[in-house]
Amino acid sequence: MRPPAGAALAAATILTLWGTDRPEPHWVVLNRAAHQAREAKDYPKLKDALAELRPLLPGNPLVLYNLAAAEAHIGQLEQALAELKDLASGGLIYDFNADADFAILRGSPGFAAVLRQVERNREPVARAVPVSTLPERDLLPEDIAYDPPTRRFLIGSVAQSKIVTADGRVFARTDWPVMALRVDAARRILWAAAGWVANCQHCDPADRDKTALLAFHLDSGRLLKRIDSPVKGLLGDMTISRGGDLYVSESTYGAVLRLKANSSTWERLDAPGEFPSPQTPALSSDERTLYVPDYVRGIAAVDLKTHKARWLQPANGIALSGIDGFYRYGDAFLAVQNGVKPERVVLFSSGLTRQEVLEANTPGLGEPTHGTLVGGVFYFIANTGWDAYDDDGKKKPDSAPVESQIRKIALGGPPT
């Protein structure tokens, strides 16, 4: 799920909702030191802090951006240009020319080349084609699932606390906004993660930080059971194993959980503080590893036997922060990345050495969130409408009714 206000990236630091009741992880300590150095304009100290922080937040473009700024200020111009080139080659958009931190680079051939690449990054990449527009406006849809036997798409609504089919029919209503959806076709169950969100039209403020998994019968829409979360926050994203085990992330405070098939007992897989904002998990083909993208930190591979997390280190020019929807496609990673500019759908090679942008800068794309793979086709929700709401979850008075759309991308092989 898209993190709530306060958990996203800020201009000079990476914010976290880490509490004071436990020792801070080293990456949090380093991040605060970098922020303080930036505020004090102590650029040598800023560079040192960011150099140490970089492998702990692999693929985070904000770290690279501030590192380039520090290098420019201390006269390491070639290094600064190299960092900016990596940001531009990753397909990202920045207004480097307007930033006083890079004033010393203006007029140089290298800087001009970076600006030209950024302009190319603004060009549309259109691999997706429209499937249908959701009949109801302002649903604020978050996730989409597919039931193969009935050939139905099911969409969860945050604003209206319900699950609908692609043609607008109500499948089920819930007490709280619906976040993640997963189909267990063999057991005829639709799993839904639900919880309090400020954007809900009728939620009780007393329910803040309450969240649960709901199991619905796929054929009748009847609620079969409810399993409350063992941690506070919001169960936002999940995936399901072939045997029916559920892997669920809580992104407000940071937790990764497992619920085994036919069980109501949760198991926590992460150490507190490891993930500030985990998003949609994805299983390896042998289901021994759980890949967890974090909105801030990048992508971690969690060994499901030892629970040890290993942060994947991407090649230069690969940005991994801001991933919301995340899926395995063969040996590749397919991501919906709405925490970078431009928002995009991107395919990463298994070793994170190559990427292929599949959709970006197209009319009506808006802010995409999640999708679902049906064979070799990726169906996803475009123009969800999160940007039409303010930080308090209220619809902006000047925003038009939001029409969300299902789009699809026929996938080839992974980037080589």
C-alpha positions in Angstrom: 0.0 0.0 0.0 1.0 3.6 -0.5 2.4 4.7 2.9 0.4 7.3 4.9 1.6 10.9 5.2 4.7 11.1 7.3 6.2 7.8 6.1 7.2 9.0 2.7 10.5 10.6 1.6 11.2 14.2 2.5 13.6 16.5 0.8 16.5 16.3 3.2 15.9 13.2 5.2 14.1 9.9 5.2 11.3 10.0 7.8 10.4 7.1 9.9 7.8 6.4 12.5 10.4 4.6 14.7 9.5 4.8 18.4 11.7 5.6 21.3 11.1 2.4 23.3 13.8 0.4 21.5 17.4 1.0 20.3 17.4 2.6 16.9 18.6 0.6 13.9 21.9 1.8 12.5 20.4 3.1 9.3 18.1 5.4 11.3 21.0 6.7 13.3 23.0 7.4 10.1 20.0 9.0 8.4 19.5 11.4 11.3 23.3 12.2 11.2 23.0 13.0 7.5 20.0 15.2 8.1 21.7 17.1 10.8 24.8 17.6 8.6 22.7 18.8 5.7 20.9 21.3 8.0 24.3 22.5 9.3 25.7 22.7 5.8 28.6 20.4 6.9 29.1 18.8 3.5 32.1 16.6 4.3 30.2 15.1 7.2 27.1 14.7 5.0 29.1 12.8 2.4 30.6 10.5 5.0 27.2 9.7 6.5 25.6 9.1 3.2 28.4 6.9 2.0 27.9 4.7 5.0 24.1 4.9 4.7 24.0 4.0 1.0 24.4 0.2 1.2 21.8 0.1 4.0 19.2 1.9 1.7 20.3 0.3 -1.6 18.7 1.9 -4.6 17.3 4.9 -2.7 17.6 7.9 -5.1 17.3 10.5 -2.3 20.6 9.2 -0.8 22.3 9.5 -4.2 20.8 13.0 -4.8 22.1 14.3 -1.5 25.4 12.6 -2.0 25.8 14.5 -5.3 25.0 17.7 -3.6 27.6 17.2 -0.9 30.2 16.3 -3.5 29.4 19.4 -5.5 29.8 21.6 -2.5 33.2 20.2 -1.5 34.5 20.4 -5.1 34.4 16.8 -6.1 32.7 17.6 -9.4 33.3 14.5 -11.3 31.9 12.3 -8.5 28.8 14.6 -8.3 28.2 14.3 -12.0 28.5 10.6 -11.8 25.8 10.4 -9.2 23.5 12.7 -11.2 24.1 10.6 -14.3 23.0 7.5 -12.4 19.8 9.2 -11.3 19.1 10.3 -14.8 20.0 7.0 -16.4 17.5 5.3 -14.0 14.7 7.1 -15.8 13.9 9.5 -13.1 12.9 13.2 -13.4 14.5 16.0 -11.4 14.9 19.7 -11.8 18.7 19.7 -11.3 19.1 23.0 -13.1 17.0 24.8 -10.5 18.9 23.4 -7.5 21.4 25.8 -6.1 23.4 22.8 -4.8 24.4 22.1 -8.4 25.1 25.7 -9.5 28.8 25.0 -9.9 28.0 22.3 -12.4 26.0 24.5 -14.7 27.5 25.1 -18.1 29.6 21.9 -18.0 29.2 19.3 -20.9 28.6 16.6 -18.3 25.8 18.5 -16.6 24.2 19.4 -20.0 24.2 15.7 -20.9 22.4 14.9 -17.6 19.8 17.5 -18.3 19.2 16.1 -21.8 18.7 12.6 -20.3 16.2 14.0 -17.8 14.2 15.5 -20.6 14.1 12.2 -22.4 12.8 10.7 -19.1 9.7 12.8 -19.5 8.7 11.1 -22.7 5.8 8.7 -22.6 6.5 4.9 -22.4 3.2 3.2 -23.4 3.1 -0.5 -23.2 -0.3 -0.7 -21.5 -3.7 -0.7 -23.1 -7.0 0.1 -21.4 -9.2 -2.8 -20.4 -12.1 -1.0 -18.7 -13.0 2.1 -16.7 -14.4 1.4 -13.2 -18.1 2.5 -13.4 -18.1 4.2 -10.0 -16.0 7.3 -9.4 -14.0 8.1 -6.3 -13.6 4.5 -5.2 -10.0 5.0 -4.3 -9.2 1.4 -5.4 -6.0 -0.1 -3.9 -5.7 -3.7 -5.1 -7.1 -6.0 -7.8 -7.4 -9.8 -7.8 -8.5 -12.3 -10.4 -10.5 -15.4 -10.0 -9.7 -17.8 -12.9 -12.8 -20.1 -12.7 -15.2 -17.2 -12.9 -13.0 -14.9 -14.9 -13.8 -12.1 -12.5 -11.6 -9.2 -11.4 -12.2 -8.0 -7.9 -11.2 -4.6 -6.7 -11.0 -3.2 -3.1 -12.2 0.3 -2.3 -10.5 2.4 0.4 -12.9 5.3 0.3 -16.1 3.2 0.4 -15.0 0.1 2.3 -16.2 -2.5 -0.1 -15.1 -5.0 -2.7 -16.5 -4.7 -6.2 -16.2 -6.5 -9.5 -14.8 -4.7 -12.6 -18.4 -4.1 -13.9 -19.3 -2.3 -10.7 -21.3 -5.0 -8.8 -20.8 -5.2 -5.1 -19.1 -8.4 -4.0 -18.9 -7.6 -0.3 -19.0 -4.7 2.1 -16.6 -4.2 5.0 -16.4 -2.1 8.2 -13.0 -0.7 7.2 -11.2 0.3 4.0 -10.1 -2.6 1.8 -6.4 -2.7 1.1 -4.8 -5.9 -0.3 -6.7 -8.7 -2.0 -5.6 -12.3 -2.8 -7.5 -15.1 -4.3 -7.2 -18.7 -3.1 -9.0 -20.3 -6.0 -8.5 -23.9 -4.8 -10.2 -23.2 -1.5 -12.6 -20.7 -3.0 -11.5 -17.9 -0.6 -10.9 -14.2 -1.3 -8.6 -12.8 1.4 -8.8 -9.1 2.1 -6.7 -6.9 4.3 -8.7 -4.1 5.9 -8.2 -1.5 8.5 -8.6 2.1 9.5 -7.5 4.7 7.0 -8.2 8.5 7.2 -9.6 8.4 3.7 -12.5 6.2 4.8 -15.9 8.0 4.4 -17.5 6.6 7.5 -14.7 5.1 9.8 -14.7 5.7 13.5 -11.5 7.6 14.6 -11.4 5.3 17.6 -10.5 2.5 15.2 -7.2 4.1 14.2 -4.4 1.5 14.1 -6.9 -1.4 14.1 -6.6 -3.9 11.2 -7.5 -7.4 10.3 -7.6 -10.1 7.6 -11.0 -11.1 6.2 -11.8 -14.3 4.4 -14.8 -14.3 2.0 -16.3 -17.2 0.1 -15.5 -16.5 -3.5 -18.8 -17.7 -4.9 -21.2 -16.2 -2.4 -19.3 -13.2 -0.9 -20.2 -14.5 2.6 -17.7 -13.6 5.3 -16.1 -16.8 6.5 -13.8 -15.5 9.2 -11.9 -12.5 10.5 -8.4 -12.7 12.0 -7.2 -9.6 13.8 -3.7 -8.4 13.4 -1.2 -9.1 16.2 0.4 -5.7 15.6 -1.1 -2.2 15.4 -1.2 -0.2 12.2 -2.6 -1.3 8.8 -2.2 -4.6 7.0 -1.7 -3.2 3.6 -0.2 -5.8 1.2 0.1 -9.5 0.9 0.8 -12.6 -1.2 -0.2 -16.2 -1.0 1.8 -19.4 -1.4 0.7 -22.4 -3.4 -0.3 -24.1 -0.2 -2.4 -21.2 1.0 0.0 -19.5 3.5 -0.4 -15.8 3.6 2.5 -13.3 3.8 1.3 -9.9 5.0 3.0 -6.5 5.5 2.1 -3.8 7.9 3.6 -0.5 6.6 2.7 2.1 9.1 5.0 0.9 11.8 6.8 -1.8 9.9 6.2 -5.6 10.2 6.2 -8.7 8.0 3.9 -11.5 9.1 3.0 -15.0 8.1 -0.4 -16.7 8.6 -0.2 -20.4 7.7 -3.1 -22.1 5.9 -5.9 -23.2 8.2 -4.4 -21.3 11.1 -5.4 -18.2 13.1 -2.0 -17.8 14.7 0.3 -15.2 13.3 4.1 -15.5 13.0 6.3 -12.4 12.8 9.2 -12.8 10.3 11.1 -9.6 10.7 13.1 -7.9 13.5 11.5 -4.7 14.6 13.1 -1.7 12.9 14.3 -3.7 9.8 11.5 -2.5 7.6 10.2 1.0 8.1 7.5 0.6 5.4 7.3 -2.9 3.8 5.1 -3.2 0.8 3.8 -6.1 -1.4 5.9 -9.3 -0.7 6.6 -11.8 -3.4 7.8 -15.5 -3.0 10.6 -17.1 -4.9 9.7 -19.9 -7.2 10.8 -22.5 -4.6 8.9 -20.5 -1.9 12.0 -20.6 0.4 12.6 -16.8 0.1 10.3 -13.9 0.6 11.2 -10.8 -1.3 10.0 -7.7 0.5 10.2 -4.3 -1.1 10.3 -1.4 1.4 9.1 2.0 0.4 12.3 3.6 1.9 15.0 0.9 2.0 14.8 -1.0 -1.2 14.3 -4.8 -1.6 15.1 -7.4 1.0 15.3 -11.2 0.6 14.0 -12.9 3.7 15.1 -16.5 4.3 11.9 -18.2 5.4 13.8 -20.8 7.5 16.1 -18.5 9.4 14.1 -15.2 9.0 17.4 -13.4 8.2 16.9 -10.4 5.8 19.5 -9.6 3.1 19.2 -6.3 1.3 19.7 -6.7 -2.4 22.3 -4.3 -3.9 21.3 -3.0 -7.4 23.6 -1.8 -10.1 24.1 1.9 -10.6 21.1 3.6 -12.2 18.6 1.3 -10.6 16.1 3.0 -8.2 14.3 0.6 -5.8 12.5 2.9 -3.3 8.9 3.9 -3.7 7.8 0.4 -4.8 4.1 -0.3 -3.9 2.9 -3.3 -6.0 5.6 -6.0 -6.4 5.5 -9.4 -8.2 7.8 -12.2 -9.4 7.6 -12.8 -13.2 9.8 -15.7 -14.0 13.1 -14.8 -12.4 12.4 -11.1 -12.8 10.8 -8.5 -10.5 7.8 -6.6 -11.7 7.1 -3.4 -9.8 4.5 -0.6 -9.6 6.7 2.3 -8.4 4.6 5.3 -7.3 7.2 6.8 -4.9 9.4 8.1 -7.6 8.9 10.6 -10.4 7.6 9.6 -12.8 5.3 7.0 -11.4 5.8 3.9 -13.5 5.5 0.2 -14.0 9.0 -1.3 -14.4 10.6 -4.8 -14.8 13.9 -5.5 -13.1 16.2 -8.3 -14.0 16.8 -10.9 -11.3 20.2 -9.6 -10.4 19.0 -5.9 -10.4 21.5 -5.1 -13.1 18.9 -4.1 -15.8 15.5 -2.5 -15.9 12.8 -2.0 -18.5 10.2 0.7 -18.0 6.9 -0.6 -19.2 4.6 2.4 -18.5 5.3 6.0 -17.5 4.2 9.5 -18.4 1.1 8.4 -20.2 -2.3 10.2 -20.1 -4.5 9.0 -17.3 -1.9 6.9 -15.6 -2.1 9.0 -12.5 -0.9 7.2 -9.5 -1.0 3.4 -10.0 -0.9 1.1 -7.0 -1.3 -2.7 -7.5 -1.9 -5.3 -10.2 -2.3 -9.0 -10.8 -0.6 -11.4 -13.2 -2.9 -13.5 -15.4 -0.6 -15.8 -17.4 1.8 -13.5 -19.2 -0.4 -10.4 -18.9 -0.2 -7.9 -16.0 -3.4 -6.1 -15.2 -3.1 -3.1 -12.9 -5.1 -0.1 -11.6 -4.3 3.3 -13.1 -5.3 6.7 -11.7 -6.3 5.4 -8.3 -6.8 9.0 -7.0 -4.6 9.1 -3.9 -3.2 12.4 -5.1 -6.7 13.9 -4.9 -6.7 13.7 -1.1 -4.9 15.8 1.4 -2.7 14.5 4.3 -5.8 14.3 6.5 -7.6 11.9 4.1 -10.0 14.6 2.9 -10.7 15.0 -0.8 -9.2 18.3 -2.0 -12.1 20.7 -2.8 -10.7 21.6 -6.2 -10.3 18.0 -7.3 -12.6 16.5 -9.9 -14.2 13.1 -9.5 -11.7 10.4 -10.1 -12.2 7.8 -12.8 -10.0 4.8 -12.2 -9.1 2.4 -15.0 -7.9 -1.2 -15.4 -5.0 -1.5 -17.9 -3.0 -4.4 -19.1 0.5 -5.1 -20.3 1.5 -8.1 -22.3 4.9 -9.1 -20.9 7.8 -10.5 -22.8 10.9 -11.9 -21.2 12.7 -10.2 -18.3 15.3 -7.5 -19.1 18.7 -9.1 -19.9 
